[in-house]
Amino acid sequence: MDFSLVVLFCVGLLHQSTEAVLMDKLADSKICKDAECSYVLSMATALDDFIAPDCRFINIKKGQMVYVYSKLIPEEGTGVFWSGSVYSDRYVDQMGRIGYFPATMVKETHQFTENTVEMPTTNMDFYCD
């Protein structure tokens, strides 16, 4: 095979794997601690394993601690989803990645604030890379 074809093939694969995708919105509004949703609202413990169905979500393992950054306000007929991140020595590959998970999969163990901000979600809230 010609070397230039191999290079073009590899560049094509890299381009496909770094392409971002805009996914459907899960809700039109959310609750956060601050306007940027950069501070943790609460901590929770996973009640069971959850396998992410697509790139908007994160995997969580039973017993794992989850930092909750926002809570989507559900619309009629939709589930309740929160966004957060997991941190654990056993699951280093997931550390720092923020994604959604069903609120029913966790039990809140500590709330950091009662002062919250309700704000609209944007397309960037459901952007996958």
C-alpha positions in Angstrom: 0.0 0.0 0.0 1.3 3.5 -0.9 2.5 5.4 2.2 0.5 8.5 1.2 -2.7 6.4 1.3 -1.9 5.2 4.7 -1.4 8.7 6.0 -4.6 9.9 4.4 -6.5 7.0 6.0 -5.0 7.7 9.4 -5.9 11.4 9.1 -9.4 10.5 8.2 -9.7 8.2 11.3 -8.4 11.0 13.5 -10.8 13.5 12.1 -13.8 11.2 12.7 -12.8 10.4 16.3 -12.5 14.1 17.2 -15.7 15.3 15.7 -18.2 16.7 18.2 -21.9 15.9 18.2 -24.8 18.1 19.3 -27.3 15.8 21.1 -30.9 16.3 21.9 -31.6 18.5 25.0 -32.8 16.5 28.1 -34.4 19.6 29.6 -34.9 23.3 29.1 -33.7 24.5 32.5 -31.4 23.4 35.3 -30.5 24.2 38.9 -26.9 25.1 39.8 -25.0 26.6 42.7 -23.7 29.5 40.5 -24.3 30.9 37.0 -21.5 28.8 35.5 -22.5 25.6 37.2 -18.8 25.3 38.3 -19.4 24.7 42.0 -20.6 21.4 43.5 -24.2 21.4 44.7 -24.0 18.2 46.6 -22.4 14.8 47.0 -24.2 11.5 46.4 -23.5 7.8 46.5 -24.4 5.5 43.6 -27.1 3.0 44.6 -26.4 0.8 41.6 -24.3 0.6 38.4 -25.4 2.9 35.5 -24.0 2.4 32.0 -24.1 5.5 29.9 -26.4 5.1 26.9 -24.6 7.8 24.9 -21.9 10.5 25.2 -24.0 12.9 27.3 -24.0 10.5 30.2 -21.3 9.1 32.6 -20.9 5.5 33.9 -21.2 5.1 37.6 -20.5 2.1 39.8 -22.5 1.1 42.9 -21.0 2.7 46.0 -19.1 5.3 44.0 -19.1 8.9 45.2 -20.6 11.4 42.7 -20.1 15.2 42.8 -23.4 16.8 41.6 -22.9 20.1 39.6 -26.5 20.6 38.3 -30.0 19.2 38.4 -32.1 19.3 35.2 -35.6 20.4 35.8 -37.7 17.7 34.1 -40.4 18.4 31.6 -43.6 16.3 31.6 -42.9 12.8 30.4 -39.1 12.9 30.9 -36.8 11.5 33.5 -35.0 13.4 36.2 -31.3 13.7 35.3 -28.4 15.3 37.2 -25.0 16.2 35.9 -21.9 15.3 37.9 -18.5 13.7 38.0 -17.1 10.6 39.7 -13.8 10.5 41.5 -12.2 7.3 42.7 -8.8 5.6 42.7 -10.4 2.5 41.1 -11.9 4.4 38.2 -9.2 6.8 37.2 -10.3 6.7 33.5 -13.5 8.5 34.5 -12.1 11.1 36.8 -13.0 14.7 36.0 -15.5 13.8 33.2 -18.8 15.5 33.8 -22.0 13.9 32.4 -25.6 13.1 33.1 -27.1 10.2 35.1 -30.6 9.4 36.4 -31.2 11.0 39.8 -32.8 7.8 40.9 -29.4 6.0 40.6 -27.9 8.0 43.5 -28.7 9.0 47.1 -27.7 12.5 48.1 -25.4 12.3 51.1 -24.4 16.0 51.6 -25.8 19.3 50.3 -23.3 22.1 50.1 -25.8 24.9 49.7 -29.5 25.7 49.7 -28.9 28.9 47.6 -29.3 27.8 44.0 -29.8 29.5 40.6 -32.3 28.3 38.1 -31.2 28.9 34.6 -32.0 27.8 31.0 -29.9 25.0 29.5 -28.1 25.7 26.3 -27.1 23.4 23.4 -23.6 23.3 24.9 -25.0 21.4 27.9 -25.7 18.5 25.6 -22.6 18.7 23.4 -20.5 15.5 23.0 -16.9 15.3 22.0 
